[in-house]
Amino acid sequence: MLYALLIYEDETVYGPNKEGPAMDAIRPRHIALVRELGAKRIGGSGLKSVKLATTIRTDNGRQTVHDGPFAETKEQLGGFYLIDVADLDEALAIARRVPLTAHGAIEVRPVIPPPPGGYEAQ
């Protein structure tokens, strides 16, 4: 089963460009986890600062573009892993190993798989 592990943290801990001591301390732990997961990791990456986000909102079919994230909260989506594992229990076990600084959350969400043969075959 496919799961997305969504990493939410206070990005001010890392600084504006996710560079500096906090990121330097946590990066090797992410690299180690990626290596350990091997083929179970389908994809994933860190995300640049929420200050660089652009959001397209749709209201009654009308779209507007806004600078900034979808929601202004203390903890922002800062990265994700896409994993392919046997079940929710295995996904949760991996999520517990995702490095966080001091405060944050890992949201574990099932991913809707593509149709047989992929979307191109439809």
C-alpha angles and dihedrals in degrees: 000000000000120000133179115217104204114200116213120185142144099269093201086078088069100041129240097301098032089251129124140060098322093052092041089055096049102037096077089053091054091048090051092050092050090052092048093049093053111165092002088074108079095175147314143145146184117271126230120246119308085233087073094053123116121196129202111206124195121204118175090339094309116118126209129181119227131186111236139032128318090254132017106228136145092247115051134188102269103168147334146217123212110207137180111212140151099258149333092284091059091045090052092048090054093044089056088059096052107113118245128176106233106302130031146089141249113215113204113207129176112237122223104241120230117258118269108287092019131266092294090065093058 
